[in-house]
């Protein structure tokens, strides 16, 4: 699924792709950035966590979660 967020670092639109991913038995989402870098996010205990990359800006993670939530409610 494709979705767009406002990048909190520069307030520009950022087009992302979310792909379902099984992360060690946990349903997660691989978030693919335009330059094809990606992160895996999963919801554990009602909290979203980045599973593979600890150095992602919390503001960027919050923007991704905000953009992703409406999409995954209907998938």
C-alpha positions, 0 to 999 in steps of 0.5 A: 500500500502506498501512502504519503506523510509529511516528513517532520525534518523538512515538512515535505511530502514523503511517499512511502510503501507499506508491505505486510511482513511476518517478523518472527511470528509478529504481524508487522509492516515493512515501510519502504522509503523512496530511495528503497531503504526500509524499516520494519514496524510492528505493534506490540502491546498496543505500542508501535515499535521499529524492529530493525533500526534503532536510530530513526527519529521519533518524530518520523516514526510518529508521522509514519504511524499516523499515516499507516493507521487508517490504511491498516484498519481496512486491510 
